[in-house]
Amino acid sequence: MAEKLDPKQTVDLRELLISEVIQLEALTNLLDRKGIISKEELLEEIKRVAARLPRAERPKEAGTE
């Protein structure tokens, strides 16, 4: 039988998403600042990776709904 989760130890989806966005932005900024990769290079890589995903799993781009 599954164990009940303690509500004090769980995080809602919005909080989790915000945390992920903050972490990705921080990593992007550090990589760019150190000259390891530019933000433009990162954006191109994101597009390449997204293009390899099956259509149903791809995030929708603004204006394409």
PDB file with one MODEL, atoms N, CA, C and O in Angstrom:
MODEL        1
ATOM      1  N   MET A   1       0.832  -1.177   0.000  1.00  0.00           N
ATOM      2  CA  MET A   1       0.000   0.000   0.000  1.00  0.00           C
ATOM      3  C   MET A   1       0.883   1.249   0.000  1.00  0.00           C
ATOM      4  O   MET A   1       1.925   1.273   0.656  1.00  0.00           O
ATOM      5  N   ALA A   2       0.479   2.263  -0.718  1.00  0.00           N
ATOM      6  CA  ALA A   2       1.256   3.499  -0.821  1.00  0.00           C
ATOM      7  C   ALA A   2       1.242   4.260   0.500  1.00  0.00           C
ATOM      8  O   ALA A   2       0.263   4.258   1.246  1.00  0.00           O
ATOM      9  N   GLU A   3       2.367   4.906   0.750  1.00  0.00           N
ATOM     10  CA  GLU A   3       2.503   5.693   1.966  1.00  0.00           C
ATOM     11  C   GLU A   3       1.944   7.091   1.737  1.00  0.00           C
ATOM     12  O   GLU A   3       2.183   7.685   0.685  1.00  0.00           O
ATOM     13  N   LYS A   4       1.199   7.628   2.710  1.00  0.00           N
ATOM     14  CA  LYS A   4       0.663   8.986   2.580  1.00  0.00           C
ATOM     15  C   LYS A   4       1.794   9.995   2.705  1.00  0.00           C
ATOM     16  O   LYS A   4       2.698   9.836   3.525  1.00  0.00           O
ATOM     17  N   LEU A   5       1.731  11.029   1.883  1.00  0.00           N
ATOM     18  CA  LEU A   5       2.742  12.078   1.938  1.00  0.00           C
ATOM     19  C   LEU A   5       2.377  13.095   3.005  1.00  0.00           C
ATOM     20  O   LEU A   5       1.203  13.389   3.227  1.00  0.00           O
ATOM     21  N   ASP A   6       3.379  13.618   3.651  1.00  0.00           N
ATOM     22  CA  ASP A   6       3.179  14.665   4.646  1.00  0.00           C
ATOM     23  C   ASP A   6       3.003  15.985   3.897  1.00  0.00           C
ATOM     24  O   ASP A   6       3.918  16.405   3.188  1.00  0.00           O
ATOM     25  N   PRO A   7       1.855  16.651   4.034  1.00  0.00           N
ATOM     26  CA  PRO A   7       1.629  17.917   3.322  1.00  0.00           C
ATOM     27  C   PRO A   7       2.697  18.969   3.615  1.00  0.00           C
ATOM     28  O   PRO A   7       2.922  19.858   2.794  1.00  0.00           O
ATOM     29  N   LYS A   8       3.351  18.886   4.755  1.00  0.00           N
ATOM     30  CA  LYS A   8       4.393  19.848   5.107  1.00  0.00           C
ATOM     31  C   LYS A   8       5.663  19.622   4.288  1.00  0.00           C
ATOM     32  O   LYS A   8       6.510  20.511   4.201  1.00  0.00           O
ATOM     33  N   GLN A   9       5.798  18.448   3.692  1.00  0.00           N
ATOM     34  CA  GLN A   9       6.989  18.121   2.916  1.00  0.00           C
ATOM     35  C   GLN A   9       6.738  18.181   1.409  1.00  0.00           C
ATOM     36  O   GLN A   9       7.659  17.938   0.629  1.00  0.00           O
ATOM     37  N   THR A  10       5.549  18.490   0.997  1.00  0.00           N
ATOM     38  CA  THR A  10       5.250  18.543  -0.432  1.00  0.00           C
ATOM     39  C   THR A  10       5.300  19.986  -0.936  1.00  0.00           C
ATOM     40  O   THR A  10       5.144  20.936  -0.169  1.00  0.00           O
ATOM     41  N   VAL A  11       5.519  20.120  -2.229  1.00  0.00           N
ATOM     42  CA  VAL A  11       5.596  21.428  -2.873  1.00  0.00           C
ATOM     43  C   VAL A  11       4.577  21.434  -3.999  1.00  0.00           C
ATOM     44  O   VAL A  11       4.436  20.444  -4.717  1.00  0.00           O
ATOM     45  N   ASP A  12       3.869  22.535  -4.155  1.00  0.00           N
ATOM     46  CA  ASP A  12       2.896  22.568  -5.242  1.00  0.00           C
ATOM     47  C   ASP A  12       3.609  22.774  -6.584  1.00  0.00           C
ATOM     48  O   ASP A  12       4.758  23.211  -6.625  1.00  0.00           O
ATOM     49  N   LEU A  13       2.923  22.459  -7.659  1.00  0.00           N
ATOM     50  CA  LEU A  13       3.503  22.479  -8.996  1.00  0.00           C
ATOM     51  C   LEU A  13       4.034  23.861  -9.371  1.00  0.00           C
ATOM     52  O   LEU A  13       5.102  23.970  -9.975  1.00  0.00           O
ATOM     53  N   ARG A  14       3.313  24.895  -9.025  1.00  0.00           N
ATOM     54  CA  ARG A  14       3.733  26.271  -9.357  1.00  0.00           C
ATOM     55  C   ARG A  14       5.069  26.596  -8.679  1.00  0.00           C
ATOM     56  O   ARG A  14       5.971  27.145  -9.310  1.00  0.00           O
ATOM     57  N   GLU A  15       5.188  26.256  -7.400  1.00  0.00           N
ATOM     58  CA  GLU A  15       6.423  26.519  -6.662  1.00  0.00           C
ATOM     59  C   GLU A  15       7.598  25.743  -7.268  1.00  0.00           C
ATOM     60  O   GLU A  15       8.705  26.270  -7.377  1.00  0.00           O
ATOM     61  N   LEU A  16       7.353  24.513  -7.654  1.00  0.00           N
ATOM     62  CA  LEU A  16       8.379  23.692  -8.280  1.00  0.00           C
ATOM     63  C   LEU A  16       8.822  24.290  -9.615  1.00  0.00           C
ATOM     64  O   LEU A  16      10.016  24.351  -9.908  1.00  0.00           O
ATOM     65  N   LEU A  17       7.860  24.729 -10.418  1.00  0.00           N
ATOM     66  CA  LEU A  17       8.166  25.322 -11.711  1.00  0.00           C
ATOM     67  C   LEU A  17       8.974  26.606 -11.554  1.00  0.00           C
ATOM     68  O   LEU A  17       9.939  26.820 -12.288  1.00  0.00           O
ATOM     69  N   ILE A  18       8.597  27.456 -10.616  1.00  0.00           N
ATOM     70  CA  ILE A  18       9.326  28.697 -10.376  1.00  0.00           C
ATOM     71  C   ILE A  18      10.767  28.390  -9.958  1.00  0.00           C
ATOM     72  O   ILE A  18      11.702  29.046 -10.415  1.00  0.00           O
ATOM     73  N   SER A  19      10.938  27.402  -9.100  1.00  0.00           N
ATOM     74  CA  SER A  19      12.273  27.007  -8.669  1.00  0.00           C
ATOM     75  C   SER A  19      13.118  26.551  -9.858  1.00  0.00           C
ATOM     76  O   SER A  19      14.287  26.922  -9.964  1.00  0.00           O
ATOM     77  N   GLU A  20      12.540  25.754 -10.744  1.00  0.00           N
ATOM     78  CA  GLU A  20      13.258  25.283 -11.935  1.00  0.00           C
ATOM     79  C   GLU A  20      13.649  26.446 -12.836  1.00  0.00           C
ATOM     80  O   GLU A  20      14.767  26.478 -13.350  1.00  0.00           O
ATOM     81  N   VAL A  21      12.751  27.394 -13.034  1.00  0.00           N
ATOM     82  CA  VAL A  21      13.037  28.548 -13.888  1.00  0.00           C
ATOM     83  C   VAL A  21      14.189  29.363 -13.306  1.00  0.00           C
ATOM     84  O   VAL A  21      15.083  29.789 -14.038  1.00  0.00           O
ATOM     85  N   ILE A  22      14.170  29.579 -12.007  1.00  0.00           N
ATOM     86  CA  ILE A  22      15.236  30.336 -11.349  1.00  0.00           C
ATOM     87  C   ILE A  22      16.575  29.626 -11.508  1.00  0.00           C
ATOM     88  O   ILE A  22      17.582  30.262 -11.819  1.00  0.00           O
ATOM     89  N   GLN A  23      16.592  28.317 -11.298  1.00  0.00           N
ATOM     90  CA  GLN A  23      17.837  27.557 -11.426  1.00  0.00           C
ATOM     91  C   GLN A  23      18.383  27.597 -12.853  1.00  0.00           C
ATOM     92  O   GLN A  23      19.584  27.776 -13.055  1.00  0.00           O
ATOM     93  N   LEU A  24      17.500  27.429 -13.841  1.00  0.00           N
ATOM     94  CA  LEU A  24      17.949  27.455 -15.233  1.00  0.00           C
ATOM     95  C   LEU A  24      18.460  28.827 -15.638  1.00  0.00           C
ATOM     96  O   LEU A  24      19.450  28.935 -16.361  1.00  0.00           O
ATOM     97  N   GLU A  25      17.790  29.873 -15.174  1.00  0.00           N
ATOM     98  CA  GLU A  25      18.236  31.233 -15.484  1.00  0.00           C
ATOM     99  C   GLU A  25      19.604  31.499 -14.859  1.00  0.00           C
ATOM    100  O   GLU A  25      20.472  32.095 -15.498  1.00  0.00           O
ATOM    101  N   ALA A  26      19.803  31.061 -13.611  1.00  0.00           N
ATOM    102  CA  ALA A  26      21.086  31.251 -12.938  1.00  0.00           C
ATOM    103  C   ALA A  26      22.205  30.516 -13.674  1.00  0.00           C
ATOM    104  O   ALA A  26      23.280  31.077 -13.890  1.00  0.00           O
ATOM    105  N   LEU A  27      21.955  29.262 -14.061  1.00  0.00           N
ATOM    106  CA  LEU A  27      22.968  28.499 -14.804  1.00  0.00           C
ATOM    107  C   LEU A  27      23.281  29.133 -16.152  1.00  0.00           C
ATOM    108  O   LEU A  27      24.444  29.212 -16.549  1.00  0.00           O
ATOM    109  N   THR A  28      22.264  29.576 -16.845  1.00  0.00           N
ATOM    110  CA  THR A  28      22.452  30.238 -18.131  1.00  0.00           C
ATOM    111  C   THR A  28      23.310  31.487 -17.971  1.00  0.00           C
ATOM    112  O   THR A  28      24.242  31.712 -18.742  1.00  0.00           O
ATOM    113  N   ASN A  29      22.990  32.293 -16.969  1.00  0.00           N
ATOM    114  CA  ASN A  29      23.751  33.517 -16.738  1.00  0.00           C
ATOM    115  C   ASN A  29      25.208  33.223 -16.407  1.00  0.00           C
ATOM    116  O   ASN A  29      26.104  33.899 -16.913  1.00  0.00           O
ATOM    117  N   LEU A  30      25.459  32.224 -15.564  1.00  0.00           N
ATOM    118  CA  LEU A  30      26.836  31.868 -15.212  1.00  0.00           C
ATOM    119  C   LEU A  30      27.626  31.371 -16.425  1.00  0.00           C
ATOM    120  O   LEU A  30      28.765  31.786 -16.640  1.00  0.00           O
ATOM    121  N   LEU A  31      27.024  30.490 -17.208  1.00  0.00           N
ATOM    122  CA  LEU A  31      27.704  29.964 -18.391  1.00  0.00           C
ATOM    123  C   LEU A  31      28.028  31.085 -19.381  1.00  0.00           C
ATOM    124  O   LEU A  31      29.102  31.100 -19.982  1.00  0.00           O
ATOM    125  N   ASP A  32      27.095  32.017 -19.545  1.00  0.00           N
ATOM    126  CA  ASP A  32      27.292  33.154 -20.449  1.00  0.00           C
ATOM    127  C   ASP A  32      28.376  34.082 -19.905  1.00  0.00           C
ATOM    128  O   ASP A  32      29.264  34.501 -20.647  1.00  0.00           O
ATOM    129  N   ARG A  33      28.305  34.400 -18.622  1.00  0.00           N
ATOM    130  CA  ARG A  33      29.263  35.313 -17.998  1.00  0.00           C
ATOM    131  C   ARG A  33      30.686  34.754 -18.054  1.00  0.00           C
ATOM    132  O   ARG A  33      31.640  35.511 -18.236  1.00  0.00           O
ATOM    133  N   LYS A  34      30.835  33.452 -17.900  1.00  0.00           N
ATOM    134  CA  LYS A  34      32.162  32.833 -17.920  1.00  0.00           C
ATOM    135  C   LYS A  34      32.651  32.571 -19.346  1.00  0.00           C
ATOM    136  O   LYS A  34      33.773  32.106 -19.547  1.00  0.00           O
ATOM    137  N   GLY A  35      31.808  32.869 -20.327  1.00  0.00           N
ATOM    138  CA  GLY A  35      32.210  32.686 -21.717  1.00  0.00           C
ATOM    139  C   GLY A  35      32.195  31.243 -22.167  1.00  0.00           C
ATOM    140  O   GLY A  35      32.798  30.907 -23.186  1.00  0.00           O
ATOM    141  N   ILE A  36      31.517  30.385 -21.427  1.00  0.00           N
ATOM    142  CA  ILE A  36      31.463  28.961 -21.780  1.00  0.00           C
ATOM    143  C   ILE A  36      30.494  28.750 -22.940  1.00  0.00           C
ATOM    144  O   ILE A  36      30.764  27.980 -23.862  1.00  0.00           O
ATOM    145  N   ILE A  37      29.378  29.436 -22.877  1.00  0.00           N
ATOM    146  CA  ILE A  37      28.374  29.364 -23.942  1.00  0.00           C
ATOM    147  C   ILE A  37      27.570  30.662 -23.920  1.00  0.00           C
ATOM    148  O   ILE A  37      27.299  31.215 -22.854  1.00  0.00           O
ATOM    149  N   SER A  38      27.197  31.137 -25.090  1.00  0.00           N
ATOM    150  CA  SER A  38      26.397  32.365 -25.140  1.00  0.00           C
ATOM    151  C   SER A  38      24.917  32.008 -25.006  1.00  0.00           C
ATOM    152  O   SER A  38      24.516  30.864 -25.218  1.00  0.00           O
ATOM    153  N   LYS A  39      24.132  32.997 -24.655  1.00  0.00           N
ATOM    154  CA  LYS A  39      22.692  32.767 -24.548  1.00  0.00           C
ATOM    155  C   LYS A  39      22.107  32.366 -25.900  1.00  0.00           C
ATOM    156  O   LYS A  39      21.161  31.581 -25.963  1.00  0.00           O
ATOM    157  N   GLU A  40      22.671  32.906 -26.979  1.00  0.00           N
ATOM    158  CA  GLU A  40      22.206  32.565 -28.323  1.00  0.00           C
ATOM    159  C   GLU A  40      22.494  31.094 -28.638  1.00  0.00           C
ATOM    160  O   GLU A  40      21.655  30.399 -29.211  1.00  0.00           O
ATOM    161  N   GLU A  41      23.694  30.626 -28.257  1.00  0.00           N
ATOM    162  CA  GLU A  41      24.038  29.216 -28.470  1.00  0.00           C
ATOM    163  C   GLU A  41      23.104  28.307 -27.671  1.00  0.00           C
ATOM    164  O   GLU A  41      22.677  27.259 -28.158  1.00  0.00           O
ATOM    165  N   LEU A  42      22.797  28.713 -26.457  1.00  0.00           N
ATOM    166  CA  LEU A  42      21.891  27.925 -25.620  1.00  0.00           C
ATOM    167  C   LEU A  42      20.503  27.861 -26.249  1.00  0.00           C
ATOM    168  O   LEU A  42      19.887  26.796 -26.283  1.00  0.00           O
ATOM    169  N   LEU A  43      20.013  28.976 -26.739  1.00  0.00           N
ATOM    170  CA  LEU A  43      18.693  29.007 -27.371  1.00  0.00           C
ATOM    171  C   LEU A  43      18.654  28.086 -28.589  1.00  0.00           C
ATOM    172  O   LEU A  43      17.672  27.373 -28.798  1.00  0.00           O
ATOM    173  N   GLU A  44      19.705  28.100 -29.381  1.00  0.00           N
ATOM    174  CA  GLU A  44      19.771  27.214 -30.555  1.00  0.00           C
ATOM    175  C   GLU A  44      19.761  25.746 -30.121  1.00  0.00           C
ATOM    176  O   GLU A  44      19.106  24.918 -30.756  1.00  0.00           O
ATOM    177  N   GLU A  45      20.476  25.422 -29.057  1.00  0.00           N
ATOM    178  CA  GLU A  45      20.508  24.034 -28.572  1.00  0.00           C
ATOM    179  C   GLU A  45      19.144  23.615 -28.041  1.00  0.00           C
ATOM    180  O   GLU A  45      18.713  22.482 -28.257  1.00  0.00           O
ATOM    181  N   ILE A  46      18.464  24.521 -27.350  1.00  0.00           N
ATOM    182  CA  ILE A  46      17.112  24.238 -26.861  1.00  0.00           C
ATOM    183  C   ILE A  46      16.193  23.921 -28.040  1.00  0.00           C
ATOM    184  O   ILE A  46      15.390  22.990 -27.972  1.00  0.00           O
ATOM    185  N   LYS A  47      16.309  24.683 -29.105  1.00  0.00           N
ATOM    186  CA  LYS A  47      15.483  24.450 -30.297  1.00  0.00           C
ATOM    187  C   LYS A  47      15.801  23.090 -30.923  1.00  0.00           C
ATOM    188  O   LYS A  47      14.895  22.377 -31.353  1.00  0.00           O
ATOM    189  N   ARG A  48      17.102  22.729 -30.974  1.00  0.00           N
ATOM    190  CA  ARG A  48      17.485  21.426 -31.543  1.00  0.00           C
ATOM    191  C   ARG A  48      16.927  20.274 -30.714  1.00  0.00           C
ATOM    192  O   ARG A  48      16.402  19.303 -31.259  1.00  0.00           O
ATOM    193  N   VAL A  49      17.046  20.391 -29.396  1.00  0.00           N
ATOM    194  CA  VAL A  49      16.546  19.330 -28.519  1.00  0.00           C
ATOM    195  C   VAL A  49      15.030  19.225 -28.635  1.00  0.00           C
ATOM    196  O   VAL A  49      14.494  18.122 -28.736  1.00  0.00           O
ATOM    197  N   ALA A  50      14.336  20.353 -28.623  1.00  0.00           N
ATOM    198  CA  ALA A  50      12.874  20.350 -28.727  1.00  0.00           C
ATOM    199  C   ALA A  50      12.418  19.735 -30.051  1.00  0.00           C
ATOM    200  O   ALA A  50      11.399  19.046 -30.097  1.00  0.00           O
ATOM    201  N   ALA A  51      13.158  19.977 -31.113  1.00  0.00           N
ATOM    202  CA  ALA A  51      12.798  19.444 -32.431  1.00  0.00           C
ATOM    203  C   ALA A  51      12.877  17.921 -32.464  1.00  0.00           C
ATOM    204  O   ALA A  51      12.189  17.284 -33.261  1.00  0.00           O
ATOM    205  N   ARG A  52      13.709  17.331 -31.606  1.00  0.00           N
ATOM    206  CA  ARG A  52      13.840  15.870 -31.570  1.00  0.00           C
ATOM    207  C   ARG A  52      12.732  15.201 -30.760  1.00  0.00           C
ATOM    208  O   ARG A  52      12.531  13.991 -30.869  1.00  0.00           O
ATOM    209  N   LEU A  53      12.013  15.974 -29.952  1.00  0.00           N
ATOM    210  CA  LEU A  53      10.933  15.398 -29.151  1.00  0.00           C
ATOM    211  C   LEU A  53       9.742  15.045 -30.035  1.00  0.00           C
ATOM    212  O   LEU A  53       9.479  15.728 -31.025  1.00  0.00           O
ATOM    213  N   PRO A  54       9.029  13.992 -29.686  1.00  0.00           N
ATOM    214  CA  PRO A  54       7.790  13.716 -30.420  1.00  0.00           C
ATOM    215  C   PRO A  54       6.852  14.920 -30.328  1.00  0.00           C
ATOM    216  O   PRO A  54       6.835  15.620 -29.315  1.00  0.00           O
ATOM    217  N   ARG A  55       6.098  15.154 -31.349  1.00  0.00           N
ATOM    218  CA  ARG A  55       5.238  16.352 -31.443  1.00  0.00           C
ATOM    219  C   ARG A  55       4.373  16.558 -30.201  1.00  0.00           C
ATOM    220  O   ARG A  55       4.225  17.693 -29.750  1.00  0.00           O
ATOM    221  N   ALA A  56       3.803  15.504 -29.641  1.00  0.00           N
ATOM    222  CA  ALA A  56       2.903  15.617 -28.493  1.00  0.00           C
ATOM    223  C   ALA A  56       3.631  16.090 -27.236  1.00  0.00           C
ATOM    224  O   ALA A  56       2.995  16.634 -26.334  1.00  0.00           O
ATOM    225  N   GLU A  57       4.944  15.897 -27.155  1.00  0.00           N
ATOM    226  CA  GLU A  57       5.691  16.258 -25.954  1.00  0.00           C
ATOM    227  C   GLU A  57       6.328  17.638 -26.048  1.00  0.00           C
ATOM    228  O   GLU A  57       6.854  18.134 -25.051  1.00  0.00           O
ATOM    229  N   ARG A  58       6.296  18.268 -27.212  1.00  0.00           N
ATOM    230  CA  ARG A  58       6.930  19.569 -27.384  1.00  0.00           C
ATOM    231  C   ARG A  58       6.119  20.671 -26.709  1.00  0.00           C
ATOM    232  O   ARG A  58       4.890  20.667 -26.779  1.00  0.00           O
ATOM    233  N   PRO A  59       6.797  21.613 -26.056  1.00  0.00           N
ATOM    234  CA  PRO A  59       6.067  22.757 -25.504  1.00  0.00           C
ATOM    235  C   PRO A  59       5.575  23.637 -26.644  1.00  0.00           C
ATOM    236  O   PRO A  59       6.239  23.744 -27.675  1.00  0.00           O
ATOM    237  N   LYS A  60       4.425  24.262 -26.469  1.00  0.00           N
ATOM    238  CA  LYS A  60       3.886  25.153 -27.498  1.00  0.00           C
ATOM    239  C   LYS A  60       4.641  26.452 -27.481  1.00  0.00           C
ATOM    240  O   LYS A  60       4.948  26.993 -26.418  1.00  0.00           O
ATOM    241  N   GLU A  61       4.946  26.963 -28.681  1.00  0.00           N
ATOM    242  CA  GLU A  61       5.612  28.264 -28.782  1.00  0.00           C
ATOM    243  C   GLU A  61       4.563  29.353 -28.823  1.00  0.00           C
ATOM    244  O   GLU A  61       3.444  29.125 -29.282  1.00  0.00           O
ATOM    245  N   ALA A  62       4.912  30.520 -28.353  1.00  0.00           N
ATOM    246  CA  ALA A  62       3.974  31.639 -28.314  1.00  0.00           C
ATOM    247  C   ALA A  62       3.440  31.920 -29.715  1.00  0.00           C
ATOM    248  O   ALA A  62       4.194  31.988 -30.685  1.00  0.00           O
ATOM    249  N   GLY A  63       2.145  32.077 -29.795  1.00  0.00           N
ATOM    250  CA  GLY A  63       1.507  32.406 -31.060  1.00  0.00           C
ATOM    251  C   GLY A  63       1.220  31.226 -31.967  1.00  0.00           C
ATOM    252  O   GLY A  63       0.753  31.419 -33.090  1.00  0.00           O
ATOM    253  N   THR A  64       1.488  29.997 -31.509  1.00  0.00           N
ATOM    254  CA  THR A  64       1.249  28.834 -32.372  1.00  0.00           C
ATOM    255  C   THR A  64       0.127  27.945 -31.866  1.00  0.00           C
ATOM    256  O   THR A  64      -0.039  26.828 -32.357  1.00  0.00           O
ATOM    257  N   GLU A  65      -0.645  28.415 -30.895  1.00  0.00           N
ATOM    258  CA  GLU A  65      -1.702  27.565 -30.337  1.00  0.00           C
ATOM    259  C   GLU A  65      -2.811  27.340 -31.307  1.00  0.00           C
ATOM    260  O   GLU A  65      -3.777  26.645 -30.990  1.00  0.00           O
TER     261      GLU A  65
ENDMDL
END
